[in-house]
């Protein structure tokens, strides 16, 4: 929602006032639907680490991540992740990270492989926002089912056996 020039002004204020007394690192979390050269220039100038919210492949992502017109955001998000990975090049800290909200209906071995195929090296998988009052979305969506999803991710990671991930 923030325009690039407003973001730049904020980063400049923080950098000018904080770096003399403390180390400063910038990061943002985005749905990844809007990315242009201006943003990329700012990310490089202020060494901004970018996290992109993507729940997995098209099927997983489109279940909940639609735009305000109920249209898919998947193509734009995937394209911009690829663009960020290419833009980061060998600067590992600038390679985007992802955040995915777990849905026990997904195959997380497949989703792990999909995200790795995009060039993602840092992934976070979050349990859905639930509390004792809201319960789980369906009867099948139990704590045990979510534990199984987390196990699938762990097994995919363990099988890859790459300490950089």
N, C-alpha and C positions, 0 to 999 in steps of 0.2 A: 504494500500500500504506500510505502514511502517512496518518494521520487529520488532519483539518483543524486541530484544536487543537494537535497536536504540530508541525505545519508552522508554525503561528502562533508558537509558543514559540521555534522555531529562528529564524524571521525576526526576532523581537523581540530575541533575544540578539545576532544579527549586527548589526542596525541600531543597537542601543544601544552596541555595542563598536567598531564599525568606522567608522560615518559621521563621527565626529569626526576621523579621520585619513585617510580615503580615500572615494572615491565607491563606492557599493554598488548593484549591480543584481541583481535576482532573476529567475531564469527556471527553468522546469520543462519536462520532456518527459513526455508522457502518451499512453496509448492512446486517451484521450478517451471512455472508456465511463462514467465516473462524474463527474458535474458537478452541483453543487447550489448553492443561493444562498449557503451558508456559504463554499464555495470562491470564488465570485465576489466576495464581500465581502472576503475575504483578498487575492485578486489585486489588487483596487483599492486596498486599504489599503497594501499593500506594493509596489504597482506591479510586479506579477509578469508577466513576459512568458511566454506559454504556447506551447509547440510540441506539435503533435498528430501522432502517427504514423498515417498513412493511405496506403496504397499506390496509391490511385486510386479508380476507380468500384467498384461492388459486385464485379464479376468479379475485378478485380485485387486488391482488399482481402481478399476471402474466400479467396483461394488460400492464404494463410499466417496470416492474423490471425483465428483462431477462439478462442473462450474455452475454459476448461478442460473444458467439456462438448462440445467440437467444434461449437459453435453460432456463427453469424455475429455479429460485433461491429459490422458495417457501419452498421446503422440508428442505433444509439446513438452511434457515432463521428460520423456525418454530422450527426445532430441536435445534438450538442454543439458541433460546429464552427460550425454556423449560430447557435447560441445565443451562443457566444463572440464571433462577428463582430458580431451585433446588440448585445450588451452593450458591446463596445468603442466602438461609435458612431464619433464623430469623433476619438477618441484613437488615432491610428494605431499608436503603440507597443504598444497593448494588443490590436490585431488579431492573432489567432493566426497562427503560422507552421506549416508542415507539413514533415514528413520522410517521404519515400517511398523504399523500397528498390526499385531497378530490377529488373525482370523482363523480359527481351527479348521475351517473348510479348505484352507489352502495346503498345497504340497510344498513344504518349506525346503526340501532338497532341491526342487525345481526352482523355487524363488531364489535361493542362495546362488545356484548356478547362473540364473538370469542376471542377478546383480553383479556377480563376478564377471560375467560376460560383457557388462557395460564398462568394466574397468574399476569398479568400486572395491576399495580395500578396507574401508571402515563402515560397518553396518551396525545399526542399533535396532533391536526388535522390542517393541513395547507391548505390554499387556494392555488390552482395551480398558478404557476408563469405566470401571464398574465399582459399585459399592454394595453393601448388604441390602439396600433397598431396591436397587435397579436389577440386581441379579445378572444372569447371562442372557444373551440375545435369544438363544434357543435351548431346548432341553439337551441337545447334543453338545452345546458349548459349555462344557464343565471345566472345572479346574484341572481335571485329569487330561482332558482333550488339549488344553493349552500347554500343559506339561509335555505332552507328546509332541506338540509343535516345536517347543523349545528344544526337545531332544533331537528332532529332525535337523534343526539348524546346527546344533552341536556336532552331530554325526557328519553332516556335510563339511563343516569346518575341519573336523578331525581327519576326515578322509583326504581333504585337499592337502593337509600337512604343510601349510605355508606359514611360517612364523611372522610374515609381514602383514597378515590379515588379522 
